[in-house]
Amino acid sequence: MINWLLKYYPLVFLVFNGVFWLIVYVLHKTYAKRESVDNLEKEVLLIKTNINNLPDKDLVHKLELRIEELSGDIKRIEPGLISVKNLSDMLLENELKSKG
C-alpha cells in the first residue's frame, strides 16, 4: 500500500486538488457574495422607507373627496366664466370698432 501511494502520490494529490477546487467552484456558484447581499438589504430598506411614506387609505379617501368638491366648484363657476368671456369679447369688439 505504501509503495503504491509513493508511486502514485502526484496523481492522488492532483485528484484531491481537483476535487477541492471543484467544491470551491460549486460553493462559489451556490452562495451569494456578501456585497450582493448588502446591496439587496439596502434596496429592501429603501423600498420599505418609500412604502412607509405612502399615504394611507384614509388620506387617499380625503383627497378623493376634496377633488370631487373642487370638480363641483369648477362646474359651478364655468357658466360665470363663459359670460365673462362673452363680455370681454364684446368689449374687445367695441374697442376695435371705435379705433377703426
The first five atom37 places (N, CA, C, CB, O) and aatype in JSON, in Angstrom:
{
  "aatype": [12, 9, 2, 17, 10, 10, 11, 18, 18, 14, 10, 19, 13, 10, 19, 13, 2, 7, 19, 13, 17, 10, 9, 19, 18, 19, 10, 8, 11, 16, 18, 0, 11, 1, 6, 15, 19, 3, 2, 10, 6, 11, 6, 19, 10, 10, 9, 11, 16, 2, 9, 2, 2, 10, 14, 3, 11, 3, 10, 19, 8, 11, 10, 6, 10, 1, 9, 6, 6, 10, 15, 7, 3, 9, 11, 1, 9, 6, 14, 7, 10, 9, 15, 19, 11, 2, 10, 15, 3, 12, 10, 10, 6, 2, 6, 10, 11, 15, 11, 7],
  "atom_mask": [
    [1, 1, 1, 1, 1],
    [1, 1, 1, 1, 1],
    [1, 1, 1, 1, 1],
    [1, 1, 1, 1, 1],
    [1, 1, 1, 1, 1],
    [1, 1, 1, 1, 1],
    [1, 1, 1, 1, 1],
    [1, 1, 1, 1, 1],
    [1, 1, 1, 1, 1],
    [1, 1, 1, 1, 1],
    [1, 1, 1, 1, 1],
    [1, 1, 1, 1, 1],
    [1, 1, 1, 1, 1],
    [1, 1, 1, 1, 1],
    [1, 1, 1, 1, 1],
    [1, 1, 1, 1, 1],
    [1, 1, 1, 1, 1],
    [1, 1, 1, 0, 1],
    [1, 1, 1, 1, 1],
    [1, 1, 1, 1, 1],
    [1, 1, 1, 1, 1],
    [1, 1, 1, 1, 1],
    [1, 1, 1, 1, 1],
    [1, 1, 1, 1, 1],
    [1, 1, 1, 1, 1],
    [1, 1, 1, 1, 1],
    [1, 1, 1, 1, 1],
    [1, 1, 1, 1, 1],
    [1, 1, 1, 1, 1],
    [1, 1, 1, 1, 1],
    [1, 1, 1, 1, 1],
    [1, 1, 1, 1, 1],
    [1, 1, 1, 1, 1],
    [1, 1, 1, 1, 1],
    [1, 1, 1, 1, 1],
    [1, 1, 1, 1, 1],
    [1, 1, 1, 1, 1],
    [1, 1, 1, 1, 1],
    [1, 1, 1, 1, 1],
    [1, 1, 1, 1, 1],
    [1, 1, 1, 1, 1],
    [1, 1, 1, 1, 1],
    [1, 1, 1, 1, 1],
    [1, 1, 1, 1, 1],
    [1, 1, 1, 1, 1],
    [1, 1, 1, 1, 1],
    [1, 1, 1, 1, 1],
    [1, 1, 1, 1, 1],
    [1, 1, 1, 1, 1],
    [1, 1, 1, 1, 1],
    [1, 1, 1, 1, 1],
    [1, 1, 1, 1, 1],
    [1, 1, 1, 1, 1],
    [1, 1, 1, 1, 1],
    [1, 1, 1, 1, 1],
    [1, 1, 1, 1, 1],
    [1, 1, 1, 1, 1],
    [1, 1, 1, 1, 1],
    [1, 1, 1, 1, 1],
    [1, 1, 1, 1, 1],
    [1, 1, 1, 1, 1],
    [1, 1, 1, 1, 1],
    [1, 1, 1, 1, 1],
    [1, 1, 1, 1, 1],
    [1, 1, 1, 1, 1],
    [1, 1, 1, 1, 1],
    [1, 1, 1, 1, 1],
    [1, 1, 1, 1, 1],
    [1, 1, 1, 1, 1],
    [1, 1, 1, 1, 1],
    [1, 1, 1, 1, 1],
    [1, 1, 1, 0, 1],
    [1, 1, 1, 1, 1],
    [1, 1, 1, 1, 1],
    [1, 1, 1, 1, 1],
    [1, 1, 1, 1, 1],
    [1, 1, 1, 1, 1],
    [1, 1, 1, 1, 1],
    [1, 1, 1, 1, 1],
    [1, 1, 1, 0, 1],
    [1, 1, 1, 1, 1],
    [1, 1, 1, 1, 1],
    [1, 1, 1, 1, 1],
    [1, 1, 1, 1, 1],
    [1, 1, 1, 1, 1],
    [1, 1, 1, 1, 1],
    [1, 1, 1, 1, 1],
    [1, 1, 1, 1, 1],
    [1, 1, 1, 1, 1],
    [1, 1, 1, 1, 1],
    [1, 1, 1, 1, 1],
    [1, 1, 1, 1, 1],
    [1, 1, 1, 1, 1],
    [1, 1, 1, 1, 1],
    [1, 1, 1, 1, 1],
    [1, 1, 1, 1, 1],
    [1, 1, 1, 1, 1],
    [1, 1, 1, 1, 1],
    [1, 1, 1, 1, 1],
    [1, 1, 1, 0, 1]
  ],
  "atom_positions": [
    [[0.82, -1.2, 0.0], [0.0, 0.0, 0.0], [0.86, 1.26, 0.0], [-0.93, 0.0, 1.2], [0.58, 2.21, -0.73]],
    [[1.9, 1.26, 0.81], [2.8, 2.41, 0.89], [3.53, 2.59, -0.43], [3.81, 2.25, 2.05], [3.68, 3.71, -0.91]],
    [[3.97, 1.51, -1.01], [4.67, 1.6, -2.29], [3.74, 2.19, -3.36], [5.19, 0.21, -2.74], [4.15, 3.03, -4.17]],
    [[2.5, 1.74, -3.36], [1.53, 2.25, -4.33], [1.31, 3.75, -4.12], [0.19, 1.49, -4.21], [1.26, 4.52, -5.09]],
    [[1.18, 4.16, -2.84], [0.97, 5.57, -2.53], [2.18, 6.41, -2.93], [0.69, 5.74, -1.03], [2.02, 7.51, -3.46]],
    [[3.39, 5.89, -2.68], [4.6, 6.61, -3.06], [4.73, 6.71, -4.58], [5.83, 5.93, -2.48], [5.25, 7.69, -5.11]],
    [[4.25, 5.69, -5.27], [4.36, 5.68, -6.71], [3.35, 6.64, -7.36], [4.16, 4.25, -7.25], [3.66, 7.33, -8.33]],
    [[2.14, 6.67, -6.8], [1.07, 7.47, -7.42], [0.68, 8.71, -6.63], [-0.14, 6.61, -7.61], [-0.39, 9.27, -6.88]],
    [[1.5, 9.17, -5.69], [1.11, 10.33, -4.88], [0.87, 11.59, -5.72], [2.17, 10.61, -3.84], [-0.03, 12.36, -5.39]],
    [[1.64, 11.84, -6.79], [1.3, 13.05, -7.58], [-0.1, 12.97, -8.19], [2.34, 13.26, -8.69], [-0.83, 13.96, -8.24]],
    [[-0.47, 11.78, -8.65], [-1.79, 11.6, -9.22], [-2.87, 11.73, -8.16], [-1.89, 10.24, -9.91], [-3.91, 12.36, -8.39]],
    [[-2.63, 11.14, -6.98], [-3.59, 11.25, -5.87], [-3.72, 12.71, -5.44], [-3.16, 10.36, -4.66], [-4.82, 13.2, -5.21]],
    [[-2.59, 13.39, -5.34], [-2.61, 14.8, -4.96], [-3.37, 15.62, -6.0], [-1.17, 15.33, -4.81], [-4.14, 16.51, -5.64]],
    [[-3.17, 15.33, -7.28], [-3.86, 16.04, -8.34], [-5.37, 15.81, -8.26], [-3.32, 15.6, -9.7], [-6.14, 16.75, -8.45]],
    [[-5.79, 14.59, -7.99], [-7.21, 14.29, -7.87], [-7.81, 15.01, -6.67], [-7.44, 12.77, -7.74], [-8.87, 15.62, -6.8]],
    [[-7.16, 14.96, -5.52], [-7.67, 15.66, -4.33], [-7.72, 17.17, -4.56], [-6.8, 15.34, -3.11], [-8.67, 17.83, -4.15]],
    [[-6.7, 17.7, -5.22], [-6.66, 19.13, -5.51], [-7.81, 19.5, -6.46], [-5.3, 19.53, -6.13], [-8.47, 20.52, -6.27]],
    [[-8.04, 18.68, -7.47], [-9.14, 18.93, -8.41], [-10.5, 18.87, -7.73], [0.0, 0.0, 0.0], [-11.36, 19.71, -7.99]],
    [[-10.68, 17.89, -6.85], [-11.94, 17.77, -6.11], [-12.13, 18.99, -5.2], [-11.97, 16.46, -5.26], [-13.23, 19.54, -5.11]],
    [[-11.06, 19.41, -4.54], [-11.14, 20.58, -3.67], [-11.57, 21.81, -4.46], [-9.78, 20.84, -2.98], [-12.48, 22.53, -4.04]],
    [[-10.92, 22.07, -5.6], [-11.28, 23.25, -6.38], [-12.67, 23.14, -7.02], [-10.25, 23.49, -7.47], [-13.34, 24.15, -7.22]],
    [[-13.09, 21.93, -7.31], [-14.45, 21.73, -7.8], [-15.46, 22.08, -6.71], [-14.65, 20.28, -8.27], [-16.48, 22.71, -7.0]],
    [[-15.19, 21.7, -5.47], [-16.06, 22.04, -4.35], [-16.08, 23.55, -4.13], [-15.6, 21.31, -3.06], [-17.14, 24.13, -3.89]],
    [[-14.92, 24.18, -4.21], [-14.85, 25.64, -4.06], [-15.65, 26.32, -5.16], [-13.38, 26.13, -4.1], [-16.37, 27.28, -4.88]],
    [[-15.55, 25.85, -6.4], [-16.3, 26.43, -7.52], [-17.8, 26.27, -7.32], [-15.87, 25.77, -8.84], [-18.56, 27.22, -7.53]],
    [[-18.24, 25.09, -6.9], [-19.66, 24.84, -6.68], [-20.19, 25.72, -5.55], [-19.92, 23.36, -6.36], [-21.28, 26.28, -5.66]],
    [[-19.43, 25.85, -4.48], [-19.85, 26.72, -3.37], [-19.89, 28.18, -3.81], [-18.9, 26.55, -2.17], [-20.78, 28.93, -3.4]],
    [[-18.95, 28.58, -4.64], [-18.93, 29.96, -5.15], [-20.17, 30.25, -5.98], [-17.66, 30.21, -5.98], [-20.74, 31.33, -5.89]],
    [[-20.58, 29.29, -6.79], [-21.76, 29.48, -7.64], [-23.06, 29.33, -6.86], [-21.73, 28.5, -8.79], [-24.08, 29.88, -7.27]],
    [[-23.04, 28.61, -5.76], [-24.26, 28.33, -5.0], [-24.64, 29.49, -4.08], [-24.08, 27.07, -4.17], [-25.82, 29.85, -4.01]],
    [[-23.68, 30.06, -3.4], [-23.98, 31.07, -2.39], [-23.69, 32.47, -2.9], [-23.18, 30.8, -1.13], [-22.79, 32.68, -3.71]],
    [[-24.48, 33.42, -2.41], [-24.32, 34.82, -2.83], [-23.1, 35.44, -2.15], [-25.59, 35.63, -2.5], [-22.68, 35.04, -1.07]],
    [[-22.56, 36.44, -2.83], [-21.43, 37.17, -2.25], [-21.96, 38.16, -1.23], [-20.61, 37.9, -3.35], [-23.11, 38.58, -1.3]],
    [[-21.14, 38.51, -0.29], [-21.52, 39.41, 0.79], [-21.93, 40.78, 0.25], [-20.35, 39.55, 1.79], [-22.88, 41.39, 0.74]],
    [[-21.22, 41.27, -0.77], [-21.53, 42.58, -1.34], [-22.93, 42.59, -1.93], [-20.5, 42.96, -2.41], [-23.68, 43.55, -1.77]],
    [[-23.28, 41.5, -2.63], [-24.61, 41.42, -3.24], [-25.69, 41.42, -2.17], [-24.73, 40.15, -4.1], [-26.71, 42.1, -2.32]],
    [[-25.48, 40.69, -1.1], [-26.46, 40.63, -0.02], [-26.59, 42.0, 0.64], [-26.06, 39.56, 1.02], [-27.7, 42.42, 0.96]],
    [[-25.48, 42.69, 0.85], [-25.52, 44.03, 1.45], [-26.28, 45.01, 0.56], [-24.1, 44.55, 1.71], [-27.07, 45.81, 1.05]],
    [[-26.04, 44.95, -0.75], [-26.75, 45.83, -1.68], [-28.24, 45.54, -1.67], [-26.19, 45.68, -3.11], [-29.05, 46.47, -1.69]],
    [[-28.61, 44.28, -1.65], [-30.03, 43.91, -1.61], [-30.68, 44.37, -0.31], [-30.19, 42.4, -1.77], [-31.83, 44.81, -0.32]],
    [[-29.97, 44.28, 0.8], [-30.51, 44.75, 2.08], [-30.76, 46.26, 2.04], [-29.55, 44.4, 3.23], [-31.76, 46.74, 2.56]],
    [[-29.83, 47.0, 1.43], [-30.02, 48.45, 1.29], [-31.24, 48.77, 0.43], [-28.76, 49.1, 0.69], [-32.01, 49.67, 0.76]],
    [[-31.4, 48.04, -0.67], [-32.55, 48.27, -1.55], [-33.87, 47.96, -0.84], [-32.42, 47.42, -2.82], [-34.85, 48.69, -0.97]],
    [[-33.88, 46.86, -0.08], [-35.09, 46.5, 0.67], [-35.42, 47.57, 1.7], [-34.93, 45.12, 1.35], [-36.58, 47.93, 1.87]],
    [[-34.42, 48.08, 2.39], [-34.63, 49.14, 3.36], [-35.18, 50.4, 2.69], [-33.33, 49.46, 4.1], [-36.08, 51.05, 3.23]],
    [[-34.64, 50.74, 1.52], [-35.12, 51.9, 0.77], [-36.58, 51.71, 0.35], [-34.24, 52.16, -0.46], [-37.38, 52.63, 0.45]],
    [[-36.92, 50.52, -0.12], [-38.29, 50.24, -0.53], [-39.23, 50.3, 0.66], [-38.38, 48.86, -1.21], [-40.33, 50.83, 0.56]],
    [[-38.81, 49.75, 1.79], [-39.65, 49.82, 3.0], [-39.88, 51.27, 3.42], [-39.0, 49.03, 4.16], [-40.99, 51.63, 3.82]],
    [[-38.84, 52.1, 3.33], [-38.98, 53.51, 3.68], [-39.97, 54.2, 2.74], [-37.61, 54.22, 3.62], [-40.81, 54.98, 3.18]],
    [[-39.86, 53.91, 1.44], [-40.78, 54.5, 0.48], [-42.22, 54.05, 0.74], [-40.37, 54.14, -0.94], [-43.14, 54.85, 0.64]],
    [[-42.4, 52.8, 1.06], [-43.75, 52.28, 1.34], [-44.32, 52.92, 2.59], [-43.72, 50.75, 1.49], [-45.51, 53.22, 2.64]],
    [[-43.49, 53.12, 3.6], [-43.97, 53.75, 4.83], [-44.35, 55.21, 4.61], [-42.9, 53.65, 5.91], [-45.18, 55.75, 5.35]],
    [[-43.76, 55.85, 3.6], [-44.07, 57.25, 3.32], [-45.29, 57.43, 2.41], [-42.88, 57.93, 2.69], [-45.73, 58.55, 2.18]],
    [[-45.84, 56.34, 1.9], [-47.02, 56.44, 1.04], [-48.23, 56.81, 1.89], [-47.26, 55.11, 0.29], [-48.31, 56.45, 3.06]],
    [[-49.19, 57.53, 1.28], [-50.39, 57.89, 2.05], [-51.24, 56.65, 2.35], [-51.23, 58.94, 1.28], [-51.29, 55.7, 1.57]],
    [[-51.92, 56.7, 3.51], [-52.78, 55.58, 3.86], [-54.14, 55.74, 3.2], [-52.94, 55.46, 5.39], [-54.39, 56.75, 2.54]],
    [[-55.02, 54.76, 3.37], [-56.3, 54.77, 2.66], [-57.19, 55.92, 3.13], [-57.03, 53.44, 2.86], [-57.98, 56.43, 2.33]],
    [[-57.09, 56.33, 4.39], [-57.91, 57.45, 4.87], [-57.52, 58.76, 4.17], [-57.77, 57.61, 6.4], [-58.38, 59.53, 3.76]],
    [[-56.22, 58.99, 4.04], [-55.75, 60.2, 3.37], [-56.14, 60.19, 1.89], [-54.22, 60.34, 3.52], [-56.54, 61.22, 1.35]],
    [[-56.02, 59.04, 1.25], [-56.41, 58.94, -0.16], [-57.9, 59.22, -0.3], [-56.06, 57.54, -0.72], [-58.32, 59.9, -1.24]],
    [[-58.71, 58.69, 0.62], [-60.15, 58.93, 0.56], [-60.46, 60.43, 0.74], [-60.88, 58.11, 1.65], [-61.3, 60.98, 0.02]],
    [[-59.77, 61.08, 1.69], [-59.97, 62.52, 1.89], [-59.59, 63.3, 0.63], [-59.14, 63.03, 3.09], [-60.27, 64.25, 0.25]],
    [[-58.49, 62.9, -0.01], [-58.07, 63.57, -1.24], [-59.1, 63.37, -2.35], [-56.7, 63.05, -1.69], [-59.38, 64.31, -3.1]],
    [[-59.64, 62.17, -2.47], [-60.68, 61.92, -3.47], [-61.9, 62.8, -3.23], [-61.08, 60.43, -3.46], [-62.46, 63.37, -4.17]],
    [[-62.31, 62.92, -1.97], [-63.46, 63.77, -1.66], [-63.17, 65.23, -2.0], [-63.83, 63.65, -0.19], [-64.03, 65.93, -2.54]],
    [[-61.98, 65.68, -1.69], [-61.6, 67.07, -1.97], [-61.57, 67.33, -3.48], [-60.23, 67.41, -1.34], [-61.98, 68.4, -3.94]],
    [[-61.08, 66.36, -4.24], [-61.05, 66.5, -5.7], [-62.46, 66.59, -6.25], [-60.29, 65.32, -6.35], [-62.73, 67.41, -7.13]],
    [[-63.35, 65.77, -5.74], [-64.76, 65.83, -6.18], [-65.37, 67.19, -5.84], [-65.58, 64.69, -5.53], [-66.12, 67.75, -6.64]],
    [[-65.05, 67.71, -4.66], [-65.57, 69.01, -4.25], [-65.05, 70.11, -5.17], [-65.18, 69.31, -2.78], [-65.81, 70.99, -5.58]],
    [[-63.77, 70.06, -5.5], [-63.19, 71.05, -6.41], [-63.78, 70.92, -7.81], [-61.67, 70.89, -6.47], [-63.99, 71.93, -8.49]],
    [[-64.05, 69.7, -8.24], [-64.67, 69.5, -9.55], [-66.05, 70.13, -9.59], [-64.75, 67.99, -9.88], [-66.44, 70.75, -10.58]],
    [[-66.8, 69.98, -8.5], [-68.11, 70.62, -8.42], [-68.0, 72.13, -8.42], [0.0, 0.0, 0.0], [-68.81, 72.8, -9.06]],
    [[-67.0, 72.67, -7.72], [-66.8, 74.12, -7.71], [-66.48, 74.64, -9.12], [-65.66, 74.5, -6.74], [-66.98, 75.68, -9.52]],
    [[-65.66, 73.92, -9.84], [-65.29, 74.33, -11.2], [-66.52, 74.31, -12.1], [-64.18, 73.42, -11.77], [-66.73, 75.23, -12.89]],
    [[-67.32, 73.26, -11.98], [-68.54, 73.18, -12.81], [-69.5, 74.31, -12.48], [-69.24, 71.83, -12.61], [-70.2, 74.81, -13.36]],
    [[-69.54, 74.72, -11.21], [-70.42, 75.81, -10.8], [-69.9, 77.15, -11.3], [-70.56, 75.82, -9.28], [-70.71, 78.03, -11.61]],
    [[-68.61, 77.35, -11.39], [-68.01, 78.61, -11.82], [-67.99, 78.72, -13.35], [-66.59, 78.74, -11.27], [-67.97, 79.82, -13.89]],
    [[-68.0, 77.59, -14.05], [-67.86, 77.6, -15.51], [-68.87, 78.48, -16.23], [-67.99, 76.2, -16.01], [-68.46, 79.22, -17.13]],
    [[-70.17, 78.47, -15.91], [-71.1, 79.37, -16.62], [-70.75, 80.85, -16.42], [-72.54, 79.11, -16.14], [-70.89, 81.65, -17.35]],
    [[-70.31, 81.2, -15.24], [-69.9, 82.59, -14.99], [-68.7, 82.97, -15.84], [0.0, 0.0, 0.0], [-68.61, 84.09, -16.33]],
    [[-67.78, 82.03, -16.0], [-66.61, 82.31, -16.82], [-66.99, 82.48, -18.29], [-65.58, 81.18, -16.67], [-66.41, 83.3, -19.0]],
    [[-67.97, 81.72, -18.73], [-68.41, 81.84, -20.12], [-69.02, 83.23, -20.34], [-69.44, 80.73, -20.47], [-68.77, 83.86, -21.36]],
    [[-69.83, 83.69, -19.38], [-70.43, 85.03, -19.54], [-69.36, 86.12, -19.49], [-71.49, 85.28, -18.46], [-69.45, 87.11, -20.21]],
    [[-68.35, 85.95, -18.64], [-67.25, 86.93, -18.59], [-66.48, 86.91, -19.9], [-66.29, 86.62, -17.41], [-66.09, 87.97, -20.39]],
    [[-66.27, 85.74, -20.49], [-65.59, 85.64, -21.78], [-66.41, 86.36, -22.86], [-65.36, 84.15, -22.17], [-65.86, 87.12, -23.66]],
    [[-67.71, 86.11, -22.87], [-68.55, 86.78, -23.86], [-68.5, 88.3, -23.7], [-70.01, 86.3, -23.74], [-68.4, 89.03, -24.68]],
    [[-68.56, 88.78, -22.45], [-68.49, 90.21, -22.18], [-67.16, 90.8, -22.63], [-68.69, 90.47, -20.69], [-67.13, 91.87, -23.23]],
    [[-66.07, 90.09, -22.35], [-64.76, 90.6, -22.76], [-64.63, 90.59, -24.28], [-63.63, 89.76, -22.14], [-64.01, 91.49, -24.85]],
    [[-65.21, 89.59, -24.96], [-65.2, 89.57, -26.42], [-65.96, 90.77, -26.99], [-65.82, 88.26, -26.94], [-65.51, 91.4, -27.94]],
    [[-67.12, 91.08, -26.39], [-67.89, 92.23, -26.86], [-67.15, 93.54, -26.63], [-69.26, 92.28, -26.16], [-67.15, 94.42, -27.48]],
    [[-66.5, 93.66, -25.46], [-65.74, 94.87, -25.18], [-64.57, 95.01, -26.15], [-65.22, 94.86, -23.73], [-64.28, 96.11, -26.62]],
    [[-63.89, 93.91, -26.44], [-62.78, 93.95, -27.38], [-63.28, 94.33, -28.77], [-62.06, 92.59, -27.42], [-62.63, 95.1, -29.48]],
    [[-64.43, 93.79, -29.17], [-65.01, 94.11, -30.47], [-65.37, 95.6, -30.55], [-66.26, 93.23, -30.73], [-65.11, 96.26, -31.56]],
    [[-65.97, 96.12, -29.48], [-66.31, 97.56, -29.43], [-65.06, 98.42, -29.51], [-67.08, 97.9, -28.14], [-65.04, 99.43, -30.21]],
    [[-64.02, 98.01, -28.81], [-62.77, 98.77, -28.82], [-62.17, 98.78, -30.23], [-61.76, 98.18, -27.79], [-61.68, 99.81, -30.69]],
    [[-62.2, 97.63, -30.89], [-61.65, 97.55, -32.23], [-62.49, 98.38, -33.22], [-61.57, 96.08, -32.69], [-61.93, 98.99, -34.14]],
    [[-63.8, 98.42, -33.04], [-64.69, 99.21, -33.93], [-64.43, 100.7, -33.73], [-66.19, 98.9, -33.65], [-64.41, 101.47, -34.69]],
    [[-64.23, 101.09, -32.46], [-64.04, 102.52, -32.19], [-62.68, 103.01, -32.71], [-64.16, 102.8, -30.69], [-62.56, 104.18, -33.07]],
    [[-61.67, 102.16, -32.75], [-60.36, 102.55, -33.26], [-60.35, 102.54, -34.78], [-59.27, 101.61, -32.73], [-59.57, 103.26, -35.4]],
    [[-61.17, 101.75, -35.37], [-61.15, 101.57, -36.82], [-62.01, 102.5, -37.52], [0.0, 0.0, 0.0], [-62.09, 102.46, -38.75]]
  ]
}
